[in-house]
């Protein structure tokens, strides 16, 4: 059995932890805050577009509703697992690429 290289393991770990740590900050910067959607933010633009598309309101379960919920209450366990999975996958790709470049330089 062939085990993953250290570069890949480090990339997966850093990607997963980094994604979990940065998600609340990214939501806040997009305007999804605990007090609601910030005026003039990306979130406000998304909310406006969603309201126009659905005839005046934001549908429950829509992207805007899910992001606002995460911004106000934090990520659920399933949301945290999803964010960690995507972050780990991206980190693993970068770690694998670093390992490949190291082998090519030898």
C-alpha positions, -999 to 999 in steps of 0.1 A, spaced: 0 0 0 13 34 -10 9 62 16 4 99 8 35 121 8 41 145 37 34 175 13 -1 162 6 -9 154 42 3 189 53 -17 205 24 -49 186 34 -46 195 71 -37 232 64 -65 235 39 -92 220 62 -81 240 92 -77 272 72 -111 269 56 -128 264 89 -110 293 105 -115 317 76 -152 310 68 -167 332 95 -144 360 85 -153 356 48 -191 356 57 -186 388 77 -166 405 49 -194 396 25 -219 413 47 -235 383 65 -233 395 101 -249 385 134 -270 416 132 -283 409 97 -271 417 62 -250 448 61 -263 476 39 -243 481 7 -225 448 10 -222 419 -14 -248 401 8 -272 430 3 -268 428 -35 -274 390 -34 -305 395 -12 -319 422 -35 -314 399 -66 -329 369 -48 -359 390 -37 -365 403 -73 -362 368 -87 -387 353 -63 -412 381 -65 -404 401 -34 -391 378 -7 -361 356 -1 -370 319 -3 -362 297 27 -333 274 20 -319 297 -8 -282 306 -9 -289 340 7 -309 324 35 -282 298 42 -254 323 42 -273 346 65 -280 318 89 -243 308 89 -233 345 94 -257 350 123 -255 317 141 -223 301 128 -219 269 108 -237 238 117 -218 205 121 -227 195 86 -216 229 73 -183 227 91 -177 192 77 -185 205 42 -162 235 45 -134 213 59 -138 188 31 -136 214 4 -106 231 21 -89 198 26 -94 188 -10 -80 221 -23 -51 219 2 -44 183 -9 -42 194 -45 -17 222 -36 3 198 -14 5 173 -42 15 199 -67 43 210 -43 55 174 -40 54 170 -78 75 201 -83 100 190 -58 104 156 -75 108 174 -109 136 196 -96 157 166 -86 
